[in-house]
Amino acid sequence: MAHQTWTSLDDIPLQNVQRHRSRNVIVDRVLPAAATNLGTDRVTLRLPYTFLMIAFDPIETREALDPEKLAPTRFSNRAHFLPAGTPFTQQFDGRLPEFLALMIDEDFASETIVAQLDGKAVQERPVIRNAGPSLLNLGKALRSQFLEGRQIGALQMESFATLCLAEWLDDLNGAMPSKGPGLRSLSRVTDYIMANLDQELSLTDLATVAELSPSYFLRAFKSATGQTPHRFLMERRVQRACELLRRTDLPLAEVTYACGFASQSHMTDAFKRHLGIPPGRYRQTRDG
C-alpha cells in the first residue's frame, strides 16, 4: 500500500477519529483500524502543531524520525513528543492501534514553554519514551471521557496540554522551577468565573485575568484552592444550576445554557458526578 504523508488535519481519515477542539488545543482519540481501511500501512506525520501521542495498548511497529531508517519497536504506554513540523514515520503491521493525540497551537506551546523556564532558552527536540505514571493517568482520564461521550471543554484541554508540556520539558531541560509566582489575584479570577459561567472559558482566559502564564496559573490556582480550574468551574456551574432549579421554573434547556453547559446531557453528566442525581430529579426534591 502507498506511503501517505499527513501534513494537516484534513489528511487524517475522520471516520477513524473522535475529536474535541478549542482555540489552542485539539484532542483526538484515534480508533483502531485495519490498514486496508486507511489505504496505507505507513504514515509520515508532519503537522503544524506541537504534537503528543500516547498509545495505551501494546504496539508492534517500525518507526523513526527519518523514514529511511525505520526500526522495529514493541511497546505499550508510550509517549511521543514532537515539535511542530517534525516529520515522524510509523509503519504498522496490518492494523493501526488506538491512541490519544494532542495537537497544541505552536504559539500557545512556545509561550507556555518560555514561561515555565522563566524565559530561559531551550532547544525543542523530539522525545519518545515510556509515559510516566502522571502522564499516563492524565491520558487515561481524558480517554475515559471519550469513551463515556462526555463533553471536553477548552479549560480542561488547555490544562491537559500545559501539564503535558511540563512533562516534555522535564526531558528537555531537567526539572522545572518548582515554584512560580503566587496567585495574588484569586478573588479577581473567581469573580471573573462567576460573571462568565454562561461562556466557554479557557485556561488562557483565566491566566490573562490573573496576569500569569497558563502554566504558572494552573499550579498557583490548584495550590490556592486545592482544585484544578476545570473542577472549580464545573462545581460553580452545578451550584448555579441548582439555584435556578430551586428558585425558577425555567426549562432544563434554558438552565443548561444559562450555566455554560455545552448541552443538556453535559449538565446531566455533571449533576450525576457531583450530586449523584440528574437535574430533573433534583428539581423534584424542591417540589416534593
C-alpha positions in Angstrom: 0.0 0.0 0.0 1.1 3.6 -0.7 3.1 5.6 1.9 1.0 8.6 3.0 2.1 11.9 4.4 -0.3 13.7 6.7 0.5 17.4 6.9 -2.9 18.8 8.1 -5.9 17.6 10.0 -7.8 17.2 6.7 -5.4 14.4 5.7 -6.4 12.2 8.7 -9.4 9.9 7.9 -12.1 11.4 10.1 -14.2 8.2 10.2 -11.4 6.9 12.3 -11.2 9.8 14.8 -13.2 11.2 17.7 -12.3 14.9 18.1 -12.6 17.8 20.6 -11.1 21.2 19.8 -10.6 24.6 21.4 -8.8 27.7 20.2 -5.4 26.4 21.2 -5.7 22.6 21.5 -7.1 19.7 19.5 -7.6 16.3 21.2 -8.2 13.2 19.0 -8.9 9.7 20.1 -7.8 7.7 17.1 -9.6 4.4 16.9 -8.1 1.0 16.0 -8.4 0.4 12.2 -7.2 -2.1 9.7 -4.6 -0.8 7.3 -6.8 -1.7 4.4 -9.5 0.8 5.7 -6.9 3.6 5.8 -5.4 2.8 2.4 -1.9 2.6 3.9 0.2 0.8 6.5 2.9 3.5 6.5 2.3 7.1 7.5 4.5 10.1 8.0 3.2 12.9 10.2 4.4 16.4 9.7 1.7 18.6 11.4 1.9 22.3 12.1 1.2 21.7 15.8 3.3 20.7 18.8 2.3 17.0 18.9 1.9 14.5 21.7 0.8 10.9 21.1 0.0 8.5 23.9 -0.5 4.8 23.0 -2.2 2.7 25.7 -2.1 -0.8 24.2 0.9 -2.9 23.2 2.1 -2.0 19.7 4.5 -3.7 17.3 5.6 -1.2 14.7 8.5 0.2 12.8 9.1 3.9 13.4 11.7 6.7 13.1 12.1 10.4 12.5 13.9 9.5 9.2 11.6 7.4 7.0 14.7 5.7 5.5 15.8 4.4 8.9 12.7 2.6 10.3 13.5 0.4 13.2 11.2 -2.3 14.7 9.7 -1.3 18.1 7.4 -3.0 20.5 6.0 -1.0 23.4 2.9 -0.1 25.4 2.0 3.1 27.3 4.3 5.0 25.0 4.5 8.8 24.6 5.8 10.7 21.6 6.5 14.5 21.9 7.2 16.2 18.6 7.9 19.9 17.9 5.6 21.5 15.3 6.6 20.4 11.8 8.7 17.5 12.9 8.4 14.5 10.5 7.7 11.2 12.1 7.1 7.9 10.3 5.3 4.8 11.5 4.8 1.6 9.7 2.2 -0.6 11.5 1.8 -4.3 10.8 -1.7 -4.6 9.3 -3.6 -2.6 12.0 -3.4 0.9 13.4 -3.7 0.8 17.2 -5.8 3.1 19.4 -4.0 6.2 20.7 -4.7 9.6 22.0 -3.3 12.6 20.0 -2.9 16.1 21.4 -2.2 18.9 18.9 -1.2 22.2 20.5 -1.1 25.5 18.8 2.6 26.4 18.2 2.3 29.9 19.7 0.5 28.6 22.8 3.1 25.9 23.3 6.0 28.2 22.8 4.6 30.8 25.3 3.9 28.1 27.8 7.4 26.6 27.5 9.1 30.0 27.8 7.0 30.9 30.9 7.8 27.6 32.6 11.5 28.1 32.1 11.4 31.7 33.3 12.4 32.9 29.9 15.4 30.6 29.5 16.1 29.2 26.1 15.5 25.5 25.4 16.1 23.5 22.3 12.9 21.8 21.4 13.5 18.3 20.1 11.5 15.1 19.7 11.3 12.8 22.7 10.0 9.2 22.5 9.8 7.3 25.8 7.5 5.4 28.1 4.8 7.5 29.5 5.3 8.1 33.2 2.5 7.5 35.8 1.4 11.1 35.9 1.1 11.5 32.1 -0.5 8.1 31.7 -3.1 8.8 34.3 -3.9 12.2 32.7 -4.2 10.5 29.3 -6.4 7.7 30.7 -8.7 10.2 32.4 -9.2 12.1 29.1 -9.7 8.8 27.2 -12.4 7.8 29.6 -14.3 11.0 28.7 -14.3 10.0 25.1 -15.5 6.5 26.0 -18.3 7.9 28.1 -19.3 10.5 25.4 -18.7 13.4 27.8 -18.0 17.0 26.8 -14.4 18.1 27.0 -14.2 21.9 27.3 -11.4 24.4 26.4 -10.3 24.8 30.0 -9.8 21.1 30.5 -8.0 20.6 27.2 -5.6 23.6 27.7 -4.9 22.4 31.3 -4.1 18.9 30.0 -1.9 20.4 27.3 0.0 22.6 29.8 0.7 19.6 32.0 1.9 17.5 29.0 4.3 20.3 28.0 5.7 20.3 31.5 6.4 16.5 31.2 8.2 17.2 27.9 10.3 19.9 29.5 11.4 17.5 32.2 13.1 15.6 29.4 14.4 18.7 27.5 15.8 20.7 30.4 15.7 18.7 33.6 13.4 19.6 36.4 11.4 22.8 36.0 11.4 25.5 38.6 9.3 24.2 41.5 7.6 27.4 42.3 6.1 30.2 40.3 4.5 33.4 41.4 1.6 33.1 43.9 -1.9 33.6 42.9 -2.4 37.0 44.4 -5.4 37.8 42.3 -7.6 34.7 43.3 -10.7 36.8 44.0 -10.4 38.5 40.6 -10.2 35.2 38.9 -13.1 33.7 40.8 -15.2 36.8 40.3 -14.5 36.5 36.5 -15.5 32.9 36.5 -18.8 33.6 38.3 -19.6 36.5 36.0 -18.9 34.4 32.9 -20.4 31.0 33.8 -22.5 31.0 30.7 -19.4 31.4 28.5 -16.8 29.0 27.2 -13.8 29.7 29.4 -10.3 28.7 28.5 -7.1 28.4 30.6 -5.7 31.3 28.6 -8.6 33.5 29.5 -8.2 32.8 33.3 -4.4 33.1 33.2 -4.8 36.5 31.5 -7.1 37.7 34.2 -4.6 36.5 36.8 -1.7 38.1 34.8 0.2 34.8 34.9 1.3 32.4 32.2 -1.1 29.4 31.8 1.4 27.0 33.3 2.1 29.1 36.4 -1.6 29.9 36.8 -2.6 26.3 36.7 -0.2 25.4 39.5 -0.9 28.5 41.5 -4.7 28.1 41.3 -4.5 24.5 42.4 -2.2 25.4 45.3 -4.6 28.2 46.4 -7.9 26.3 46.1 -7.0 22.6 46.2 -8.8 22.2 42.8 -8.0 22.4 39.1 -9.6 25.4 37.4 -11.8 22.9 35.4 -13.2 21.2 38.6 -13.7 24.6 40.2 -15.6 25.8 37.2 -17.8 22.7 36.9 -18.7 22.9 40.6 -19.8 26.5 40.3 -21.8 25.7 37.2 -23.6 22.9 39.1 -24.2 25.3 42.0 -25.7 27.9 39.7 -27.9 25.4 38.0 -29.1 24.1 41.4 -30.1 27.7 42.4 -32.0 28.2 39.1 -33.8 24.8 39.5 -34.8 25.7 43.1 -35.9 29.3 42.5 -37.3 29.3 39.0 -39.4 27.3 36.6 -37.0 27.7 33.7 -37.0 24.7 31.4 -33.9 22.4 31.7 -32.7 23.5 28.3 -32.6 27.2 29.4 -30.9 26.3 32.7 -28.3 24.3 30.7 -27.2 27.3 28.6 -27.5 29.9 31.3 -24.9 27.9 33.3 -22.5 27.4 30.4 -23.0 23.7 29.8 -22.5 22.6 26.2 -25.7 20.5 26.2 -28.4 19.1 28.4 -26.6 15.8 28.5 -23.4 17.6 29.6 -25.3 19.2 32.5 -26.9 15.8 33.4 -23.5 14.2 33.5 -22.1 17.0 35.7 -25.0 16.6 38.1 -24.6 12.9 38.4 -20.8 13.2 39.0 -21.2 16.0 41.6 -24.5 15.3 43.3 -25.3 11.7 42.3 -28.7 12.6 40.7 -29.8 14.1 37.4 -31.1 17.8 37.3 -34.7 16.7 36.8 -34.7 14.6 39.9 -33.0 17.5 41.8 -35.9 19.8 40.8 -38.4 17.2 42.0 -36.9 17.4 45.5 -37.8 21.0 45.5 -41.4 20.2 44.6 -41.7 17.2 46.7 
